[in-house]
Amino acid sequence: MGVPSLGCHCRVCLSQDPHDNRTRPSVLVSRADHHVVIDTTPDFRFQALRQKLESLDAIVFTHGHADHILGFDDIRPFNLRQKSAVPIYASKETLEILRRTFAYVFDGKPAPSTIPEVTPHVIEGPFELLGTRWKPIPAEHGDMPVLGFRVGGLAYLTDFSRIPEESMPLLASTEELVLDALRDVPHPMHQTVEQALELVTRLRPRRAWFTHIAHDLSHRETNERLVRLGFPHVQLAYDGLSFEVAA
């Protein structure tokens, strides 16, 4: 729901620390002057303006929940600037959700105004973007199948409660591991901080970042706790975080 959460007066929502101001999770993957976005959150327009994003080569979707797709219509300026459709990559199930939610984009009817122009691609295995191989990582978000992605030294896994054993080899030897850690209290569709740390202990990435963070977790206090627990290489992600990884 983002932090601050609407109508909430908890200490994290009222925090003056900018790290506690969290838009919905989206990632920009860039190489040279080419850019791919993972998920178009309801905050996508603001995020793209903040990062001064002026072109968009493709969009990759993890799953079809509202907090990951509802900024989809805001890709129209890129269509106009680039005079071309934007390729989108998603599972069959996620593309079906996009077609239902944004029927006007896919129904083929004449539009009186601009609409997003996209070229859909069903993710059925590894694919190439930015001159780099993208490997989908199947995971489970409650009873919903979702995808994470391995791109070179990066593995990105938001919104999941379980990773099947067959997906584990795709997470080996990561430089940067970004993964769901919603809060400390158990949730049927997300990992807790404790569960995320168990995965970090098993996978042994060089560095790990927790994302999809609820307002239960203070940025500063949680990071200090992670260090005390013996995980100085694990921290909460924050809006505007950037790092480089090998392709």
N, C-alpha and C positions, 0 to 999 in steps of 0.2 A: 504493500500500500504506500510505500515511500515513507521517509522520515524527514520532517515531522509528519505524523499521521493526523488526518483531519480530526479536529475536535479533541485531540489528546493533550494533556497537560503534564505528562510524566517528565522526569528530569532529563531524559534523552531528547524528547521532542522539544523541550525548552532550552536545550543546551546551546551555548554560544560558540562551541567548537564547530568550525565549518565541516569537519570530518563526520559530524553527526547529522549532517544534512544530506540525505541520500535519495537520489532519483532511482527509478527502477533499473534493473541491471541490463546493460547493453555494452557491447565491446566493439571498438574500432580496430581492425587489423590492417596495417598499412605497410606497403613496400614501395620504395621510391615515391612516385606520385599516383599510386593506385591504392584504392581503399575498398575494404569489405566491412560491412556492419553485421554483427551477430545480434539479431532481434531488433525490432522496431518498437520500443516501449512507448507508453503514452507520453513519456518525456522526450521522445526522440528529437523533436524539433529543437527544443532547448539544448539538448546535448550536442546536436550537430552545430548549432550556433556557437556554443561554448568552445568547441574544438576547432572552429573555423573550417568545417568540412565543406569543400567546394565542388567535389565530384564524388561519384559513387559507382563503383564497378560491379557490385553484387551485394545481395543480402542473403544471409544464411540464418535459418530459424532453428531454434532448439525444440520448440513445441508451440502449441496454439493457445495458451492461456492469455487472457486479456492483457496482463501486465507485460507481455512480451510481443504483442502484435498490434496494439491499438494505435500506434504511431504510423502505421503503414501508409496512410493517405498522404503523409507529409513528405513522401519521396517525390511528389510532383515537380517541385522546382528543379530536381536533378534531371528528370525527363526533359524539361523545357530547355535547360542549359546544354544538355548533352545531345538533344534531338534524337534520342534513342530509348528503347525499352531497357529496364534494369533487370538482369537475370536474378531470379530468386531460387534458392535451394532449400528444400524441406522434405521431410518424410511425406509419404502419401497421406497419412492421417492429418498432418499439419496443413498440407495444401487444401485438403477438404474443408478444414475449419476456416482457412483464409477465404475460400470460395463462398462459404456461407456468410461469413461476417462482412465481407466486402464484395457482395454479389455484383454490384455495379461495375466492378473492375473486370469481372470475368464473364459477364453474361452476353457480351458481344453486341449489345444494343448501342445505337448512336447516343453520344453524351453531349448535352448542351454546353458543358464546360469541361475543363481539364479533369482527367482522372489518371491515376497511376497507370503507367504502361510497364508491364513486366513480361518476362519470359520465364515460365515455371520449369523447374527441373526437379524431378523426384530423386531424392537421395537413396540409392540402393547399395552404395559401397563408396570407396574413396573417390574423390574427384579433385580437379585441379583449379586453383584460383591463385592469382598473384604469382604465377610461376612456381607454386608450391603445392604439394600434395596435402589435401585435407582428409583426415580419417575420421569418419563418424564413430562415436562411442555410445552404443546403446546403454540406456539406464532406465530406471523406473521411478516415476514421480507418483507415489501411491500406486494406483492400478493403471496409470497412464504411461505408455512408452514415450520416452523423450530421448534426445540426442545431445551428447557432448561432442567436442571436437578436439582432435590432436592436430596441431599445425606446427611442424618442426619441433622446437623445444617447449612449446606451450601446450598445455591441456586445459580445456575450459569445460566445466561441468556445473552449471547452475540448475537449480530446481530438481533435486532428486532425493529419494529416500533410500535407494539401493542400487548398487552396481553389480550386475551379474558377473560371476567368476570369469566367464569367457571374455569380458571387456577389460579385465585387469591388465593383460599384456600390453594393451594400447596406452597404458598409463605409466609404463616403466621408463625410468631414466629421464624424467622431465626436468627442465630447467625451472619453469614456472608452472605451478599447479594452482588453478583457480577453482574453488569448489564451494558448494552450498554449505552454509553453517548458519541456519536461521536464528537460533537462540539456544538457551540451555534447557528449556522445558521441552520434552518430547513432542513431536508433531508427526501426524500420519503420512505426510507427503514431503517432509524435508529432514535433513540431517540436523542434529544438535552439534554444538561445539565439541562435545566429547566424542561423538561418532566421527566427526570430521578429523579430529586429532588421531583417532585410531587408524583412519585411512592414511594420513600423513606418515604415521609411524611405519605402516606397512610399505608404502610406496617410496618413501625416502626421496622426495624431490629436493632440488637445491634450495628452492624457496616456495612457500605456499601462501596463498591469499584466500581469505574467506569472503564470500559474497552472498547476496540475497539475505541481508542482515535486517532483522526486525528491530523495532525500537526498544526491545528488551536489553540490547547490548550497547554499552557506552564504548566509543572508539578507544579512548585513552585507557580506561580502566581494563577493558578486555585485552588490549595489547600488553599491558603490564602483567596481567594474569598469565598470558601465554608465555611470556619470558620467565616468570616465576615457575611455571610448570615444566620448564626445560625446552621450550620451543621458540627460541629467539628468531628462527628463520620463518616463523608463521605469524602473520599479522592480518588484521582486517583490511580488506580493500576499501578504497574511498573514491568518490567522484573525482575524475581528472587524473587518477593514477595512470602512469605510463611506464613501460620498460621495454627493452629490446630482447629478442630471442633469436637464436639461430634458425634459419629457414630449413 
